[in-house]
Amino acid sequence: MTHDQNAKSGLTRRELLAAGAASSVLASLGGLRPAFAADTLKVGFISPRTGPLAGFGETDGYVLELVRRALANGIEVGGKTYQVEILDQDTQSDPSRAGQLAKDLINNQGIDMMLAVSTPETINPVSDACEAAGIPCLSTVMPWEAWYFGRGAKPDQPSPFKWTYHFGFGVGEFHKAYVSQWNLIETNKKVGVMYPNDADGNAIRANLAPLLTKEGFTIIDPGAYETGTTDFSSQIALFKQEGVEIINTFPIPPDFATFWRQAAQQGLHRQVKIIQVAKTGLFPSGVEALGQLGVNLGSGAYWHKAFPYSSSLTGVTGPQLADGYEAESGKQWTQQLGATLSLFDAGFAALKAATDAKSKDAVAKALSTLNTTTIAGKVDFTSGPFPNVSPGPIIGTQWVKAPEGSKFPLDYVVTENATDPNVPVGAKLLPYNG
């Protein structure tokens, strides 16, 4: 690759050399040689490991280790055994970099399939690059509406996507989970919403708020705010004036920390009975950083160690995955463990089901008919609502003080299960000021 090509890709020479070195190490570990490239499946994996969205990628190293171990002897597709090379890349939480990384993996690494995980800032640019290049791509962990409609699809028209597929929660799941969760505590049903001006926030505002209104909740919406806002005084004043007792927000972690600390300084937190946080409030490190303000935050889980499913690729159960991560890292388990592993479960189930793992058309067709169970539950592209979408659960959860003598200060407990009754409810929802 020339210097000009490096510049266009947005990757430094050092990063490209490192990627090549990583590929060489993987090749030697798997007993691969360049001469046998035709017998090697290359799978790209793109996620945010650093930057503002780093919480989503914090557990990736551990999951990749489990996956590579499970694939050490290759996989069999159509009676032929293929070695597997996983080329993982960090977006640094930058959407333009995500697209550049995808193009590099497609054009310079010759991947056979792409896997992308966590937030529109990662998934949408990667999916767009794959759709343009004719590369099968599977993704998870963002509202599917922000993926499907956010990339130009129309509800009354055929899907414009042939190569890209997405599974996981949508507005319908948030609606069911929130109504179920919020009815567990008596409130005035006034909901102050903080929806940012981004793909997530705009999809949620357009689709979720009307559904909540039909359920009898009054939505108090101060309007979209820009990511990176440092002063939320006007929103807080409106919520205090309207007497809101529920707050629902979809911010990135730094924005929520700013908002909620200011809310506490201005006394809003005292009138709030439920604060339901999505996109942030998902991971223990971010909640612990809030100190006492993080205790009794309501959240939602797209995976929890209580999910009663096993990984089809690695065989591990939810408790085994969580406990193994804690033992190796010394950190508390997070819901991203199961979500990321479910992407590999589903992706490799599709590869194994393809008539020819080296045919992009065959792999895309296998994705389009995929119906499998992962560690996060069912992935089924045969039943809609759109050909490229398979909805998945959001389970109501809460961060509570852990019992005396616990290894970590907070417990993450399941409080409702409307979107997957197979997941056991483990605790009663507590009022924020309870």
N, C-alpha and C positions, 0 to 999 in steps of 0.2 A: 504494500500500500504506500502511495506517495505521501509526502508531507501535506500536499493540498487535500488529499483524500482524508487524512487524519483530521485536518481542520474542519472539513465539511461534516465529518461524523460527530464532531463535538467531543471526541475522546482524545486524551493526551497520548503521546507515544508510550509513556510509562504504563498507562492503563491498558493499552492494546498489548504491550509486551507481557503485562501481568496476566491478561486474559489468555494469551497464548501459553504462558508458563503453566497456568492452572490446567489448561487442556492437556498439556503434556504430562503433568502429574497424574491427572485422572486416567489418562491413557495407560501410564505405566502401572497404576494401581489395578486397573481392570485387565491387565495383560493385553492391551490393544497395541496395534502397530498401524502407522499411517497406511500401509499397504492394504489393510483390511477395512478401509473406510466404508466400503460398500456394505459391510456387515455391521456397521456401527450406526446406531440411531442417536442423533444429536437433538437434545431437547433444551431450548432456551427457557430460562426462569428469571423473570424480572420483578423486583420488589423494592420498596423503600427501606433501606437498612440504616441510613443516616439522614440528618435534616429534621424538619418539624414533624414528619410522619414516621420517624424511626421506631416508635413503639410498635408499629405494625410489622417491622422486620426484625425485631429484637430476637425472636426465637428461630429465625430462619436457619441459622447455622446448625442448630440441633436437629431440626427436621431434615435438612439436607443430609446430615450424617446418617440418620436412620434410613433415608431413602436410598442413598448410595450403597449402604450396606446391603439393603434388600435386593438391589439390582447388580450386585457384584458379579453374579454369574450370568448376567444378561436376562433377556426375556424371549419367550418363544411366540412367534407370530406366524400363523399359516404353516406350521411345521418347520420353520427356520429359526435358529437362535441368533439374536442380535446382541452385541454388547451395547451398553448405553453410556453416553456422555452427557452430563447435565452441565450446561454453561450458565452459571448464575451471575447476575449483574445487579448493582445497586443504583437506583435512580437518583439518590441523594435528595429525594422528595421533589425533584424538578421535572415537570411534565415534558418540557422540550428535550431534556436529557433522556427521558424514558423512550421517546420516539426515536432518538438517535441511537440508543442502545439496541432497540428492536431492529432498526435498519442494518446495524453492524452485524448482529447475529444472523440476519437473513442473508445479507449480501456477501459478507466476508467469512462467516463461520459455516454457512450451509446447513442451518438447522432444519430438522424434519417437522418439528412441532414447537409451538410457543406456549408457555404457561405464564400467566401474569396475575398478580395478587395485590389487593388492597388499595382502595380509593380511586375515584375517577382520574386523579392526577397521575396515577400510574397506568391504570388499565386502558383508559380510552385512547391515549396516543399509541400505546403498544398494539391495541386491537386495530386501530386505523392503519398502522404500518403493515400489519399482517394481512388485512383485507385487501389493501392495494397490491401487495406482493403475491397473493395467493398462497399464504402459509396458514395451515390449521392452527387456531389459537383458542385456548380455553382459559377462562378467568373466573375469579370469585372475590367476594368481599367489597361490594359497593351496591347501592340500590339498583336493581336491574333496569328500572325506568331511566335512570341517569346514564346507563350504558346503552340501552336500546334507543330511546327517543333522543337522548343527549347526543347521539351520533347520527341523527338525521332520519331515523325510521319514523314512519307515520302509522298510527293505530288502524287506519282504514285501508292500508295498502299492503301488498306482499312484503315480506322481509327483504331489505336490500343487501343482506349479508349472506355470503356463501361460506366464508372461511372462519368466521369468529363466533364463539359460543360463550355464554355466561350463565353461571348458576349461583343461587343464593337469594337472600332476602330482597323483598321489594316493599313498596308502600303498603300493600295489603297485609303483609306480615307485621309491619310496624303498627298499623291500625288495630289489628286484632290484639297484639301484645299490649299496646298502650291502653286500650279500653279495658282489657282484662285487669291490667295492673292498677290503673287509676280508680277503678271501682272497688278496690280493696280497702280504700280509706275514704272517709266522708269528707268532701270538699265542696266549695261553691261552684266547681266545674269551670272556673275561669283559668284559661291556660295562656300564659305569656310565652310567646314563641320567639326564638332567636335563630333565624334561618339565614345563613350567609349567602352572599351573591356568588355562588359557585354551582357546579353541576349538581352536587348533592342537595344544597339548600334550595335551589330553584325547582328541582324535581319534587322535593318534599312539600314545598309551599303550594305548588300547583295541584298535587295529588292527595297529600295526607290531610292538610287542613280542612278541605271540604268534607272528608269522611268523618273527621272528629266533630265537626259542626253538626252533622246529621245525627251523631250519637248524643247530642245535647250539651256538648262542651262549647263554651264561648271562647273564640280565639282572639287574643289581643296581640296584634302584630305591628311592631314599630317600623317594619320595613326591612329590606335586605341590608346587611352591613357588609363592609369590605373586610376581607381577611387581613389581619394585622392591625385592626382598629385598637387604639389604646385608651379610648374614653367611651364608656358605655353609660354615662350619666343620664342621657335622654331616655334610653330604653328603661333603665332602672326607675327613673321618675314616673314613667308611664305605668309600669307594672305596679308600683306602690299606689299610684292614684287609682288604678282600676281594681285594686285589691286582689290581684291574682294569687291563687293558692297552689297552682301547678305551673312549673316552668319546663319547657321542652326546647332543647337546643341541639344543633348539629355542627359544632365548631371544630376547628383543629385545636389540639391541646393548649398551645400558648394563649389562644383567644379565650378559651373557657376559663383558664386560670385568671386572666385579667378581669373578665366579666364578673366571676363569682367572688373574687376578693373585693372588687369595688361594690358589689351588691351587699356584701357583709359590712363594709365600711359605712354604707348608706342605709343599713337597717332592713333591706329587702328580705334577707334570709329568714328573719323572724316570723314573717307572715306566710312563708312557703311551707306547705305540707308535703309536697312531692316535687323533687327536681329530677327530671328524666333526661339523661344526657346520652347522646349518640355520637359516634365518630371519635369523641374523646370520652374519658371516663370508662374506657374499655379495659385499660391495663393498670395493674396495681401501682406501678411506679408513678404514673401521672396523678392518681388519686391520693397516694401517700404524700406527694409533694404539696397537697393542699392542707395538710395537717388536719385539725379538727373539722375544717370546712368540708372535707371529703367524706366524713363518716355519714352513713345513711343516704348517700347519693344513689338514685335509681339509675339503672343501666339496662342494657340489652345484650344478650349473648347469641352470636351466630354459632358458637360452640362453647360447651362447658364440659368439664371432666365428668359430669353426671350423665352426659349423653350415653345411651346404652348401646353404642355401635363400636365396631372394631375397624381398624384400617385394613382395607382389602389388599394393600400393597405390602405393608410391613407386619400385619397381624396384631399390632398393639391395641390395647383397649384405652379408653379415656383415662382412667386412673394410672395405668402404666405410663402413658405419654406424659401426663402431668408430673408424676412422681420422678420419672427418669430425668425430666428437664430440671426439676428442682435439685436432684442429687448431683447432676453434672454441673449446673451453672451456679448453684447457691442462691438463685433468684426464685421468686414465686411464679408459679405457672400462669400463663395467660391464655385467653380464648383463641389467640392467633395460632397457637400450636396445632389445634385440631383443624382450623380453617385451612392453613397452608398444607397440612398433610392430606386433607380431603381433596385438594387440587391435584396432588400427585396421584392419589387413589383413582380419581375420575379420569385424569389424563392418560394414565397407563392402562386403565380398563379399556379406553377407546383405542389405544395403540394395539392392544392385544386382540381387540375385536375386528381390526381392519383386515381386509383381504390381502393387503400389501402394505406393510409398515413404511415402505419407502415411497409410496405413491401419495402425493398430497391430496388428490381427489379421494382416494380410499380412506385416508385418515379423517378427512372432513365428513365423509359419509358416515363413518363410524361414530363421530361426535354427534351428528344429527339424529342418530337412532340410539344413542347411549341411554341405558336404563340400568343403573347400578346403585349399590349402597356403599357409601364411604363412612369414615369415622364421624362425619358430621351429619349423616343421614342420607336420604335418597337424592339421587341426581337423575332426572328423567326428562330428556328432551323430546319425548314422544307425545307429551300431553299438554303442551302449550304453557302459557297463554299465547306465545309467539314461537315460531319454529326454532329460534336461536336462544331461547330462554328457559331455564328450569328454576322456579322459585324455591326458596329454602327458608328455614325457620328463623325467627327472632324470639328468644325466650326472655321474659321479664326477670331481672336480677337486681341485686342491691349490694352495696359495699357496707359491711357492718364491722363493728369492733370484734376482733378475734378473741376467743376465750383466753383466760389467763394461761400463760406458759406456752402459747402458740409460737411457732417459728417466725411468723410474719404478723404485722399489726392488724391487718384487715382480712376478713373472710369475704369471698364472693359467693353469695347464696342465690339459689333459684327460688323465685317468689311466685311465678305463674308459668303456665305451659300451653297456652291456647293454640300456638302454631305447631306444636309437636307434643301431644299428650303422652308419648312414650318417655319423655324426659321427666323424671320425678321432681315434684316441688319439695324443696328442702327447708323452707323457712317462711314465716309470715312477714309481709311487707311492713316496715316500721315507718311512721311519719318522720319527715326530715328533722323536725324539732322534737321528736319523741323522747 
